[in-house]
Amino acid sequence: MRIRKPLKIKNERELPSELRKEAQPGNYSPSNTKPKLAIIQTYIPQYKESFFNKLQQRGGLEVCLIHGENQTESREVVTNQNLLFDTRSIKRTYRVSFLGFEIVFQRGVIKALRAVNPEVVVADGTIGILSNFLVGLFCKITRRPFVVWACGWEKQKSGLKIIVKRFFYHLQAVLADVFIVYGSKARDYLESLGVDLEKVVLAQNTVDTDEIFDRYDYFVQESRKLRMQMGLTNKRIILFVGRVNRYKRLDILLGAYRVVKSRLRDVALLIVGDGPELDNIKREVARDCVPDIYFRNMTFSEVNPYFAMCNLFVIPGLGGLAINQAMCFSKPIVCSEADGTEIDLVIDGLNGYRVEPGNEEKMAEAILKIMSSSATQKAMGEYSLKILKERATIADMVENFQKAVRLSLDRKTTKARR
């Protein structure tokens, strides 16, 4: 076996203090059959819990999750008690706002990595997490593969923000051995920045499709009870599920619903979620006296029966994961510009429509095309399920994530032999 010499550093004082303690190669060995993987997250989102567990169980990887404290008002989180593998909590996470960005720094992340001593490190690609750039530098110095897990979506089209974001994306490209992206839009965006597509792996972000399929009959049964309890037995239901904030553009959905309601008297709109804009939305509904709009505040684990009971799922603004959830239940989709994954999941005229952002008229038109025909709803819903099973199951996500980790190890081995 070839033994690498320690990395030579001419001037150790030039390194950040946390990196001075370990300027040696990691324990990387391409012969390992079950590589040790450290995944760094600022918090543990609830929807990723099952993915992390399945990655440990099925992915041929020894997983360790390094995370910040799960204290936030705007996101549903889980505790590490729900996870089936090693976790490390970083007690100090600093957050500030600057130029409209949320800047995050996780103090102690390098210390945690040194304790775990992984063969591969995966970090969130959100460019506002400045400590992850330190992680990338640490991986370069210690010769560990560094994988960036990125959505690749950006709402800014021009101006100072986009210049700043592209600068940091270029920096990520220098540090990263491999990128894991949510969809083809993110992949194409990285290509536009000059990233070699050979180091980009597409792993569709998704929900626990296994659980939904296993409990499908139960969710359908619960949905029928909900319809009766809410008095919606004879209604065609339009559903929105998600965080209620200004980025979700529920104002656009309400405007479109008014048009749809004027033509289809038996439709109803069901809004499931909570957030800072919920009270404003309720006041608008009360002021305009638009009938058959219902609100429910449910957690992530409680929403599946609502997907089962609807006829159409609509996401008028940002989001994405709820699209996958609706597709599990064979529902047609109407969406705008979400998080980029909609390009791969929603095909115009086949399983729904993608409409121009902020256009109430086009959204109403798309909703009417689907809701006016039960046959269209059924056909489009079946196509939604077909697309999901082909591209975005939890098994696909685990398999592609594992592929990215193996690719990072292979690329590191190739570089070492040169």
C-alpha positions in Angstrom: 0.0 0.0 0.0 1.3 3.4 -0.9 1.8 5.7 2.1 1.4 9.4 1.6 3.9 11.8 3.1 2.5 14.4 5.4 1.5 17.6 3.7 4.3 20.1 3.8 3.4 23.6 4.9 6.0 26.4 4.6 4.4 28.8 7.0 1.9 27.2 9.4 1.0 30.7 10.9 -0.7 31.5 7.6 -3.4 28.9 8.4 -6.5 29.6 10.5 -5.9 28.6 14.1 -8.3 25.6 14.0 -6.4 24.2 11.0 -2.9 24.4 12.5 -3.7 21.5 14.8 -4.1 19.0 12.0 -2.3 19.6 8.7 -2.1 15.9 8.0 -3.9 13.6 5.5 -7.2 12.1 6.6 -7.7 8.4 7.0 -8.8 8.1 3.4 -8.2 4.6 1.9 -9.9 3.7 -1.4 -9.9 0.0 -0.3 -12.4 0.7 2.5 -15.8 -0.9 1.7 -17.7 1.3 4.0 -16.3 4.8 4.0 -16.8 7.1 7.0 -18.9 10.1 6.0 -19.4 13.3 7.9 -22.4 15.4 6.9 -22.5 19.0 8.1 -25.9 20.7 8.6 -26.8 23.9 10.4 -29.8 22.2 11.8 -31.6 18.8 11.3 -34.7 19.4 9.2 -37.5 16.9 9.9 -38.0 15.9 6.3 -34.3 14.7 6.0 -34.5 12.4 9.1 -35.6 9.4 7.1 -33.1 10.1 4.3 -30.2 10.2 6.8 -31.3 7.0 8.4 -31.7 5.2 5.1 -28.3 6.5 3.9 -26.8 4.8 7.0 -28.8 1.6 6.5 -28.7 1.2 2.7 -25.9 3.4 1.4 -22.9 1.4 2.4 -21.6 4.3 4.4 -20.8 4.9 8.0 -22.6 8.2 8.6 -21.9 10.9 11.2 -24.0 14.0 11.3 -22.4 17.2 12.6 -25.2 19.8 13.2 -26.0 23.0 14.9 -28.5 23.3 17.7 -32.1 22.7 16.7 -33.6 25.9 17.8 -35.5 27.9 15.2 -39.0 29.3 14.9 -39.3 29.0 11.2 -38.4 25.3 10.6 -39.6 21.9 11.8 -36.7 20.0 13.2 -35.9 16.7 14.8 -33.7 15.8 17.7 -30.7 13.4 17.2 -32.7 10.8 19.2 -34.5 10.0 16.0 -31.4 9.2 14.1 -29.8 5.8 13.9 -26.2 6.8 13.8 -23.5 9.0 15.4 -24.2 12.7 15.7 -22.2 15.6 17.0 -23.8 18.9 18.1 -22.1 22.2 17.6 -23.2 24.4 20.5 -22.3 27.8 19.0 -23.9 28.8 15.7 -23.7 32.5 14.9 -26.3 34.1 12.6 -26.4 37.7 11.2 -28.1 39.4 8.3 -25.9 41.2 5.7 -27.0 42.6 2.3 -30.2 40.5 2.5 -28.2 37.3 3.2 -28.3 35.2 6.3 -24.7 34.7 7.3 -24.0 31.6 9.4 -20.8 30.5 11.1 -20.6 27.3 13.1 -17.9 27.6 15.6 -16.2 24.4 16.5 -17.0 22.6 13.2 -13.3 21.8 12.5 -12.9 20.5 16.0 -15.9 18.2 15.5 -14.4 17.0 12.2 -11.1 16.2 13.8 -12.9 14.2 16.4 -14.9 12.2 13.8 -11.9 11.9 11.4 -14.1 11.0 8.4 -12.9 9.9 4.9 -15.4 12.2 3.1 -17.0 15.4 4.2 -20.4 16.6 2.8 -21.4 20.2 3.5 -24.4 22.4 2.7 -23.9 24.5 -0.4 -25.7 27.5 0.9 -23.1 30.2 0.3 -24.1 32.2 3.4 -22.7 29.4 5.6 -19.2 30.8 5.8 -17.8 28.1 8.1 -18.3 25.6 5.3 -15.6 27.4 3.3 -13.3 26.8 6.2 -14.4 23.2 6.1 -13.5 23.0 2.4 -10.0 24.5 3.1 -9.6 22.0 6.0 -10.4 19.1 3.6 -7.9 20.4 1.0 -5.1 20.6 3.6 -5.9 17.2 5.1 -6.5 15.6 1.6 -10.1 14.5 2.3 -12.7 14.6 -0.4 -15.0 17.6 0.0 -18.6 17.3 -1.4 -20.9 20.3 -1.7 -24.6 19.5 -1.4 -26.3 22.3 -3.2 -29.8 23.3 -4.4 -28.2 25.6 -7.0 -31.2 27.9 -7.1 -31.1 31.7 -6.8 -33.9 34.2 -7.0 -31.7 37.1 -7.8 -31.3 37.7 -11.5 -28.9 40.7 -11.4 -27.3 43.3 -9.0 -24.9 43.1 -6.2 -26.4 40.0 -4.6 -25.9 37.9 -7.6 -22.3 39.1 -8.0 -21.6 38.1 -4.4 -23.3 34.7 -4.8 -21.4 33.9 -8.0 -18.1 34.8 -6.4 -18.8 32.4 -3.5 -20.0 29.7 -5.9 -16.8 30.0 -7.8 -14.9 29.6 -4.6 -16.9 26.5 -3.8 -16.0 25.1 -7.2 -12.3 25.4 -6.3 -12.8 23.7 -3.0 -15.2 21.0 -4.0 -14.2 17.6 -5.3 -17.9 16.7 -6.2 -21.2 18.6 -6.2 -24.5 16.9 -5.3 -27.4 18.9 -6.8 -31.2 18.8 -6.4 -32.0 18.9 -10.1 -31.0 19.6 -13.7 -31.4 23.4 -13.3 -28.8 23.4 -10.5 -26.5 21.2 -12.6 -26.9 23.6 -15.6 -26.2 26.6 -13.4 -23.0 25.1 -12.1 -22.0 24.3 -15.7 -22.5 28.0 -16.6 -20.0 28.9 -13.8 -17.4 26.6 -15.4 -17.8 23.6 -13.2 -16.9 20.3 -14.8 -20.1 18.2 -15.1 -18.1 15.1 -14.4 -17.9 16.2 -10.8 -21.7 16.9 -10.5 -24.2 14.2 -9.4 -27.9 14.8 -9.5 -29.8 13.5 -6.5 -33.4 14.7 -6.5 -34.3 15.9 -3.0 -37.4 14.1 -2.0 -39.7 12.9 0.8 -39.8 9.4 2.3 -41.6 7.8 -0.6 -41.3 4.3 1.0 -43.3 5.4 4.1 -46.0 7.0 1.9 -46.4 4.0 -0.3 -46.4 1.6 2.6 -49.1 3.6 4.4 -51.0 4.8 1.3 -54.3 3.1 2.1 -54.3 4.5 5.7 -53.7 8.0 4.4 -56.5 7.7 1.9 -58.9 6.4 4.6 -57.9 9.4 6.8 -58.5 11.8 4.0 -62.1 10.6 3.6 -62.7 11.2 7.2 -61.3 14.7 6.9 -63.5 15.5 3.9 -66.5 14.5 6.0 -65.4 16.4 9.1 -64.7 19.6 7.1 -67.9 19.3 5.0 -65.9 19.0 1.8 -67.4 15.7 0.5 -68.7 17.2 -2.7 -66.0 19.7 -3.3 -63.1 19.8 -5.7 -60.2 20.7 -3.6 -57.2 22.9 -4.5 -54.4 22.4 -1.9 -51.4 24.4 -0.8 -49.0 23.0 1.8 -46.0 24.9 3.1 -44.5 27.7 5.1 -46.8 30.8 4.9 -44.3 33.6 4.1 -43.9 36.3 1.4 -41.8 34.0 -0.8 -44.6 31.5 -1.1 -46.8 34.1 -3.0 -50.1 33.1 -1.6 -51.4 36.4 -2.8 -51.1 35.1 -6.3 -52.9 31.9 -5.4 -55.8 33.8 -3.8 -56.1 36.0 -6.9 -56.2 33.0 -9.1 -58.7 31.2 -6.8 -61.1 34.1 -7.1 -61.2 33.7 -10.8 -61.6 29.9 -10.6 -64.3 30.2 -8.0 -66.3 32.5 -10.2 -66.5 29.7 -12.8 -66.5 26.5 -10.8 -68.8 26.9 -7.8 -67.9 23.5 -6.2 -64.2 24.2 -5.7 -62.6 24.9 -2.4 -59.1 26.1 -1.4 -57.3 24.4 1.5 -54.2 26.1 2.9 -52.2 23.9 5.2 -49.3 25.6 7.0 -48.1 28.3 9.4 -45.9 31.3 9.1 -45.4 35.1 9.5 -47.9 35.9 6.7 -50.7 33.7 7.8 -52.6 36.4 9.7 -52.4 38.8 6.8 -53.7 36.1 4.4 -56.6 35.4 6.7 -57.5 39.1 7.0 -57.4 39.3 3.2 -59.8 36.3 2.8 -62.1 37.8 5.5 -62.1 41.2 3.9 -62.9 40.0 0.3 -65.5 37.4 1.6 -64.2 34.7 -0.8 -66.1 31.5 0.1 -64.8 28.0 0.7 -61.2 28.8 1.8 -60.0 26.7 4.7 -56.9 26.9 6.9 -55.1 24.1 8.8 -51.9 24.3 10.8 -50.3 20.8 10.7 -46.8 19.5 11.2 -44.8 17.8 8.4 -45.7 14.3 9.7 -49.4 15.1 9.7 -50.0 16.5 6.2 -50.2 13.3 4.1 -54.0 12.8 4.4 -54.4 16.4 3.1 -52.4 15.5 0.0 -54.6 12.4 -0.4 -57.8 14.3 -0.2 -57.1 17.1 -2.8 -57.8 17.1 -6.5 -54.9 19.5 -7.4 -51.8 20.7 -5.6 -50.6 24.3 -6.2 -47.4 26.0 -5.2 -47.4 29.6 -6.4 -44.0 30.6 -5.1 -40.9 29.1 -3.6 -40.7 25.6 -2.4 -40.4 22.3 -4.0 -40.5 19.3 -1.7 -44.3 19.4 -1.4 -44.4 18.8 -5.1 -42.8 15.3 -4.5 -45.3 14.7 -1.7 -48.3 15.5 -3.9 -46.9 13.3 -6.7 -46.8 10.3 -4.3 -50.6 10.6 -4.1 -51.0 10.9 -7.9 -52.0 14.5 -7.9 -51.6 17.0 -10.8 -49.4 20.0 -10.1 -49.6 23.7 -10.9 -46.5 25.7 -9.9 -44.4 28.7 -10.6 -40.7 29.1 -10.2 -40.1 27.0 -7.1 -36.6 25.7 -6.2 -35.6 24.4 -9.7 -36.6 20.8 -9.1 -40.0 21.6 -10.7 -38.3 21.6 -14.1 -37.6 17.9 -13.8 -40.9 17.0 -12.0 -43.7 19.1 -13.7 -44.0 18.6 -17.4 -46.5 21.1 -19.0 -49.6 19.3 -20.3 -48.6 15.9 -18.9 -48.8 16.1 -15.1 -49.6 19.8 -14.7 -48.4 23.2 -15.6 -45.5 25.6 -14.8 -46.6 29.2 -15.0 -44.9 32.6 -15.1 -44.0 33.8 -11.6 -46.5 36.4 -10.3 -49.0 35.9 -13.0 -52.5 35.4 -11.5 -54.2 35.1 -14.8 -52.0 32.3 -16.1 -52.2 30.5 -12.8 -56.0 30.7 -12.9 -56.0 29.4 -16.5 -53.8 26.5 -15.6 -56.0 25.6 -12.6 -59.2 25.7 -14.7 -57.7 23.5 -17.3 -57.2 20.7 -14.8 -60.1 21.3 -12.4 -62.7 21.4 -15.2 -62.2 17.8 -16.1 -62.0 14.8 -13.8 -60.5 12.8 -16.6 -57.7 15.3 -16.9 -57.1 15.2 -13.1 -56.9 11.4 -13.2 -54.6 11.2 -16.3 -52.2 13.9 -15.0 -52.2 12.4 -11.5 -51.1 9.1 -12.9 -48.3 10.7 -14.9 -47.2 12.5 -11.7 -46.7 9.2 -10.0 -44.9 7.7 -13.0 -42.4 10.6 -13.1 -41.8 10.3 -9.3 -41.1 6.6 -9.4 -38.7 7.1 -12.3 -36.8 10.0 -10.9 -37.4 11.0 -7.3 -37.9 8.1 -4.9 -36.0 8.0 -1.6 -34.2 5.0 -2.9 -33.0 7.0 -5.9 -31.8 9.8 -3.6 -29.8 7.4 -1.4 -28.3 5.6 -4.4 -27.2 8.9 -6.1 -25.9 10.3 -2.8 -23.8 7.1 -2.4 -22.6 7.5 -6.0 -21.4 11.0 -5.3 -19.5 9.9 -2.2 -17.8 7.1 -4.2 -17.0 9.5 -7.0 -15.3 11.9 -4.6 -13.1 9.0 -3.3 -12.3 7.9 -6.9 -11.3 11.4 -7.9 -9.1 11.8 -4.9 -7.4 8.5 -5.7 -6.8 9.6 -9.3 -5.3 12.9 -8.2 -3.0 11.1 -5.6 -1.6 8.8 -8.3 -0.6 11.7 -10.6 
